[in-house]
Amino acid sequence: MGYSFYPTDLEEMRLTSPRYTLAVHGGAGTMARGATDEAPYHAGLRAALAAGETILAQGGSALDAVVAAVTALEDEPLFNAGRGSVYTSTAEHEMDAAVMDGSTLAAGAVATVRTPRNPVQLARAVMDSRFVLLSGDGAEAFAREHGLEAMPPAYFHTAHRLEQLQRLQAQEGGQRMQMDHAPTAPLDETRKFGTVGAVALDSTGHLASAVSTGGMTNKHPGRIGDSPLVGAGIYANDQSCAVCATGSGEYFIRACVGHDIHARMAYAGATLSEASQAALAQVGQLGGEGGVVAVDRQGNIALPFISAGMYRGWVRAGEAAQTRIFED
């Protein structure tokens, strides 16, 4: 397929010494300019940046900052994670999330969970256990054992997400589709990849990444994408970078995008921007779309995508937060 890169924003913002840096995303896909008010989406991204920056500005860890940022995105129904998660083909919610600490390579992930209010916080708890990835009923039991807040199905219900499911099933005769449909959003959800994520560098020079998603509207129950898979939708290593992805998950899994970016930097000497674009090129060659947000150990930020747009934002110490949706 043909595709174009939109690296934009901050291809190579270099720091002379470690100062905190935080970047977030809220999904990628084909955008429809002017379809509706974009302000709430920018506000949601800014709220996530503020949640993470509050921790970083007080000398907190990159890991705590990315969890806080993603928690804020999970609590915002506009984004497909946590409270705003899309419906499966059986009109239920199945959510995935993951975190990774670049200083230790510790990681935690959960898949196909239904009740945790904030799946990213459950992933964080898993990271502190002897496990890396828990799914389904086992992950739910682990959440109860660790006292994490659970919510009933009604908490995750949003009318426009249910309408998306009903519209897709009517249009496709109940057949699965790989994309959302929501004409009321500035991002055309017939071509949207709904994931949220955050990457950070803290003042001690450590990196971390976190990601969360409700998956794809009308997905087959039990389907798991790239988000909870270390090395695919998420990766963090203090030797190189922290990455979180958003896109057509099956392609990001096959391209091992997160680890590929790290490997290109660690073994081939590529810059963060070069490595991110090359990894996404592999996704494009396979037929996928999407993007990544990434930060390296010098504080360089990369936010490239090979779709028409991506919800994204970033903030650095001493600078005002910035958010973008389109390629400009």
C-alpha positions as CSV (number, residue, x, y, z in Angstrom):
1,M,0.0,0.0,0.0
2,G,1.1,3.6,-0.4
3,Y,1.6,5.6,2.7
4,S,3.1,8.9,3.9
5,F,5.0,9.7,7.1
6,Y,3.9,12.6,9.3
7,P,6.8,12.9,11.8
8,T,5.8,16.5,12.6
9,D,6.1,18.2,15.9
10,L,9.4,17.3,17.5
11,E,11.6,15.1,15.3
12,E,14.8,15.7,17.3
13,M,14.4,17.9,20.5
14,R,17.8,17.4,22.2
15,L,18.5,17.9,25.9
16,T,22.0,18.6,27.2
17,S,21.1,16.8,30.5
18,P,18.2,14.7,31.7
19,R,15.1,16.8,32.3
20,Y,11.7,15.4,32.4
21,T,9.8,14.8,29.1
22,L,6.3,13.3,28.6
23,A,4.4,12.4,25.5
24,V,0.9,10.9,25.1
25,H,-1.3,9.6,22.4
26,G,-5.1,8.9,22.1
27,G,-5.3,6.9,18.9
28,A,-4.6,7.2,15.2
29,G,-6.4,6.9,12.0
30,T,-8.1,8.9,9.2
31,M,-9.2,12.3,10.4
32,A,-12.2,14.4,9.2
33,R,-11.3,18.1,9.8
34,G,-14.2,20.1,11.1
35,A,-16.5,17.2,11.7
36,T,-17.1,18.3,15.3
37,D,-15.6,20.3,18.1
38,E,-12.0,19.2,18.5
39,A,-11.6,21.1,21.8
40,P,-12.7,18.3,24.1
41,Y,-10.0,16.0,22.6
42,H,-7.3,18.5,23.1
43,A,-8.6,19.0,26.7
44,G,-8.4,15.3,27.3
45,L,-4.8,15.1,26.1
46,R,-3.9,18.2,28.2
47,A,-5.4,16.6,31.3
48,A,-3.3,13.5,30.8
49,L,-0.2,15.5,30.3
50,A,-1.0,17.5,33.5
51,A,-1.5,14.3,35.5
52,G,1.9,12.9,34.4
53,E,3.8,16.2,34.6
54,T,2.6,16.8,38.2
55,I,4.6,13.7,39.2
56,L,7.6,14.4,37.0
57,A,7.9,18.1,38.2
58,Q,8.1,16.8,41.8
59,G,10.9,14.5,41.0
60,G,8.7,11.4,40.6
61,S,9.5,8.5,38.4
62,A,8.7,8.1,34.7
63,L,6.8,4.9,35.6
64,D,4.4,6.7,37.9
65,A,4.0,9.5,35.5
66,V,3.0,7.3,32.5
67,V,0.5,5.3,34.7
68,A,-1.0,8.6,35.9
69,A,-1.3,10.0,32.3
70,V,-2.9,6.8,31.0
71,T,-5.3,6.6,34.0
72,A,-6.5,10.1,33.0
73,L,-7.1,9.0,29.4
74,E,-8.9,5.8,30.7
75,D,-11.2,8.0,32.7
76,E,-12.1,10.2,29.7
77,P,-14.9,8.6,27.7
78,L,-13.8,10.3,24.5
79,F,-10.9,7.8,24.1
80,N,-11.1,4.1,23.5
81,A,-9.7,2.8,26.8
82,G,-11.2,2.3,30.3
83,R,-14.5,4.1,30.5
84,G,-14.6,4.9,26.8
85,S,-13.9,1.3,25.6
86,V,-15.7,0.0,22.6
87,Y,-17.9,-3.0,22.5
88,T,-17.1,-6.6,21.3
89,S,-19.4,-8.4,18.9
90,T,-21.3,-9.7,21.9
91,A,-21.9,-6.2,23.3
92,E,-19.4,-6.5,26.1
93,H,-16.1,-4.8,27.0
94,E,-12.7,-6.5,26.9
95,M,-9.8,-4.2,27.8
96,D,-6.0,-4.6,27.5
97,A,-3.2,-2.6,29.1
98,A,0.5,-2.8,29.8
99,V,3.4,-0.9,31.5
100,M,7.1,-1.2,31.2
101,D,10.0,0.2,33.3
102,G,13.1,1.0,31.2
103,S,15.4,1.0,34.2
104,T,14.8,-2.7,35.0
105,L,13.0,-4.0,31.9
106,A,10.2,-5.1,34.3
107,A,6.8,-5.2,32.6
108,G,3.2,-6.0,33.5
109,A,0.2,-6.5,31.2
110,V,-3.4,-7.6,31.2
111,A,-5.7,-8.7,28.4
112,T,-9.4,-9.2,28.0
113,V,-10.4,-7.8,31.4
114,R,-13.9,-6.5,31.9
115,T,-14.3,-4.9,35.3
116,P,-11.2,-2.9,36.4
117,R,-11.9,0.8,36.4
118,N,-8.3,1.4,35.3
119,P,-6.7,-1.5,33.5
120,V,-3.4,0.3,33.4
121,Q,-3.3,0.2,37.2
122,L,-3.9,-3.5,37.1
123,A,-1.0,-3.9,34.7
124,R,1.1,-2.0,37.1
125,A,0.2,-4.4,39.9
126,V,1.0,-7.3,37.7
127,M,4.5,-5.8,37.1
128,D,5.2,-6.1,40.8
129,S,4.3,-9.8,40.8
130,R,6.2,-12.7,39.4
131,F,4.1,-12.5,36.2
132,V,4.2,-10.4,33.1
133,L,0.9,-11.0,31.4
134,L,-2.4,-12.1,32.9
135,S,-5.7,-12.4,31.0
136,G,-9.4,-12.9,31.5
137,D,-10.7,-14.5,34.7
138,G,-7.2,-14.9,36.1
139,A,-6.5,-11.2,35.7
140,E,-9.8,-10.3,37.2
141,A,-9.1,-12.5,40.3
142,F,-5.7,-10.9,40.6
143,A,-7.3,-7.5,40.6
144,R,-9.7,-8.5,43.4
145,E,-6.8,-9.9,45.4
146,H,-5.0,-6.6,45.2
147,G,-8.0,-4.5,46.0
148,L,-8.2,-2.6,42.7
149,E,-11.4,-0.8,42.0
150,A,-13.9,-2.8,39.9
151,M,-16.9,-1.3,38.1
152,P,-20.1,-2.8,36.8
153,P,-20.8,-3.0,33.0
154,A,-22.9,0.2,33.2
155,Y,-19.8,2.2,34.1
156,F,-18.2,1.4,30.7
157,H,-21.3,2.0,28.7
158,T,-21.3,5.0,26.4
159,A,-24.2,5.6,24.0
160,H,-22.0,6.5,21.1
161,R,-19.9,3.3,21.5
162,L,-23.0,1.2,21.5
163,E,-24.3,3.0,18.5
164,Q,-21.0,2.2,16.7
165,L,-21.5,-1.5,17.4
166,Q,-25.1,-1.5,16.2
167,R,-24.2,0.5,13.1
168,L,-21.3,-1.9,12.2
169,Q,-23.4,-5.0,12.8
170,A,-26.2,-3.6,10.7
171,Q,-23.9,-2.5,7.9
172,E,-21.8,-5.7,7.9
173,G,-24.5,-8.2,8.6
174,G,-22.9,-9.0,11.9
175,Q,-19.5,-9.7,10.3
176,R,-16.4,-8.5,12.1
177,M,-14.7,-5.3,11.1
178,Q,-11.3,-4.1,12.2
179,M,-12.1,-0.5,12.7
180,D,-14.5,1.8,14.7
181,H,-17.2,3.9,13.1
182,A,-18.2,7.2,14.8
183,P,-19.1,10.1,12.5
184,T,-19.5,12.4,15.5
185,A,-15.7,12.5,16.2
186,P,-13.0,14.5,14.4
187,L,-11.3,11.2,13.8
188,D,-13.2,9.2,11.3
189,E,-13.6,6.0,13.2
190,T,-14.2,3.8,10.2
191,R,-10.4,4.2,10.0
192,K,-9.5,4.7,13.7
193,F,-7.3,2.7,16.0
194,G,-8.4,3.3,19.5
195,T,-5.6,3.1,22.0
196,V,-4.1,5.5,24.5
197,G,-0.5,5.6,25.7
198,A,2.2,7.6,27.4
199,V,6.0,7.6,27.4
200,A,8.3,9.5,29.8
201,L,11.8,10.4,30.7
202,D,12.2,11.5,34.4
203,S,14.8,13.8,35.9
204,T,17.0,10.8,36.9
205,G,17.3,9.7,33.3
206,H,14.9,6.7,33.5
207,L,12.4,5.8,30.8
208,A,8.9,4.2,31.0
209,S,5.9,3.4,28.9
210,A,2.2,2.6,29.4
211,V,-0.6,1.7,27.1
212,S,-4.3,0.9,27.4
213,T,-7.1,0.0,24.9
214,G,-10.6,-1.2,24.5
215,G,-9.7,-2.9,21.3
216,M,-11.8,-2.8,18.1
217,T,-15.5,-2.3,17.8
218,N,-17.3,-5.6,17.0
219,K,-14.1,-7.6,17.7
220,H,-14.4,-11.3,18.3
221,P,-14.4,-12.0,22.0
222,G,-10.9,-12.9,23.2
223,R,-9.2,-11.0,20.5
224,I,-5.9,-9.4,21.8
225,G,-4.0,-6.8,19.9
226,D,-0.5,-5.4,20.2
227,S,-1.1,-3.2,23.3
228,P,-0.4,-5.8,26.0
229,L,2.4,-7.5,24.2
230,V,5.9,-6.4,25.2
231,G,8.0,-5.6,22.2
232,A,5.0,-5.0,20.0
233,G,2.7,-2.2,21.2
234,I,5.0,-1.2,24.1
235,Y,8.7,-1.2,25.0
236,A,11.0,0.7,27.3
237,N,14.7,0.4,27.8
238,D,17.0,3.0,29.4
239,Q,19.7,2.1,26.9
240,S,17.5,3.5,24.1
241,C,13.9,4.6,24.3
242,A,10.4,4.2,25.5
243,V,7.7,3.5,22.9
244,C,3.9,3.0,22.9
245,A,2.0,2.3,19.7
246,T,-1.4,2.8,18.2
247,G,-2.6,1.2,15.1
248,S,-3.8,-1.9,13.4
249,G,-2.6,-4.3,16.1
250,E,-2.1,-7.4,14.1
251,Y,0.4,-5.7,11.9
252,F,2.2,-4.1,14.8
253,I,2.5,-7.5,16.4
254,R,4.0,-9.0,13.3
255,A,6.5,-6.1,12.9
256,C,7.4,-6.2,16.6
257,V,7.4,-2.4,16.5
258,G,8.3,-1.5,20.0
259,H,11.4,-3.7,20.2
260,D,12.3,-2.9,16.6
261,I,12.7,0.8,17.4
262,H,14.9,-0.1,20.3
263,A,17.0,-2.5,18.3
264,R,17.6,-0.1,15.5
265,M,18.9,2.4,18.0
266,A,20.9,0.0,20.1
267,Y,22.4,-2.1,17.4
268,A,22.4,0.1,14.3
269,G,23.0,3.5,15.8
270,A,19.8,5.0,14.4
271,T,18.3,8.1,15.9
272,L,14.9,7.9,17.6
273,S,13.3,9.6,14.6
274,E,15.0,7.3,12.1
275,A,14.2,4.1,14.1
276,S,10.5,5.1,14.6
277,Q,9.9,5.8,10.9
278,A,11.7,2.7,9.8
279,A,9.7,0.5,12.1
280,L,6.5,2.1,10.9
281,A,7.6,1.6,7.3
282,Q,7.5,-2.1,8.1
283,V,4.0,-1.8,9.3
284,G,3.0,0.0,6.2
285,Q,4.6,-2.6,3.9
286,L,2.5,-5.2,5.7
287,G,-0.6,-3.2,5.0
288,G,-1.2,-1.6,8.4
289,E,-1.6,1.9,9.6
290,G,-1.0,3.8,12.8
291,G,1.7,5.6,14.8
292,V,3.9,5.7,17.8
293,V,4.9,8.1,20.5
294,A,8.5,7.7,21.7
295,V,11.1,9.4,23.8
296,D,14.8,8.5,24.1
297,R,17.3,8.7,26.9
298,Q,18.4,12.2,25.8
299,G,14.9,13.5,25.8
300,N,14.3,13.5,22.1
301,I,10.7,13.0,21.2
302,A,9.2,11.3,18.1
303,L,5.6,11.2,17.2
304,P,5.4,9.8,13.6
305,F,2.4,8.2,12.0
306,I,1.4,6.6,8.7
307,S,-2.3,7.5,8.9
308,A,-3.9,10.8,8.3
309,G,-3.7,11.8,11.9
310,M,-3.1,10.9,15.5
311,Y,-4.3,12.4,18.8
312,R,-1.0,13.3,20.5
313,G,0.6,15.7,23.0
314,W,3.8,16.4,24.8
315,V,5.4,18.5,27.5
316,R,8.9,19.1,28.7
317,A,10.3,20.7,31.9
318,G,9.9,24.5,31.7
319,E,7.8,24.4,28.5
320,A,4.0,24.7,27.9
321,A,2.2,21.5,26.9
322,Q,1.3,21.0,23.2
323,T,-1.4,18.9,21.6
324,R,-2.1,18.0,18.0
325,I,-4.6,15.9,16.1
326,F,-3.8,16.5,12.4
327,E,-0.5,16.5,10.5
328,D,0.2,20.2,10.9
